[in-house]
């Protein structure tokens, strides 16, 4: 749970330009903004197909894509990191979180 929380916080920081990390998440092909196929919010992350390099499965975008994509929009669209942390903690304590992580 701690690693998942930390990964989600880091993902929030990268997508919102707070941390600059050299991975293809915030501005590249792994992030879809807008569009009609979005379920919860406008910052969906696409999982990369690793191809011949199976270690890419463990990269931050691939590790967090499914969990990030099922977060409610009020969590993802938080105004700052502290509000995001508060909302993610509340969401992780809710019964909806338990159901969603086991259906994946």
C-alpha positions, 0 to 999 in steps of 0.5 A: 500500500505504501509503494502504491501511494508513493507511486500515485503521488509521484505520478501526480507530480509528474503529470502536473509539472511539479517534478521533472523526470525523464520518463515518457508519462507526462507529455509523451505517448503514455498520457491521453488527455481529453478524448471520448474514451476516458472513463473517470478523468482527463489524465489517463495513462496508457500502459506500454507494451514492453516488447523485447524488454520485459523490465519495462513492466516495472517502470512507473507508468506501467506500474501505476497506469491501471490504478491511476486510471480508476481514480475518481476525478476529484482526486486526480484534479486536486489543486496541490500535492497536499490536497492530493495526498489527503484525498488519496488517503481518504480514497484508499481507506474507502470500500471502493478502493478495496473493490477496485484493486481486486477487480483489476 
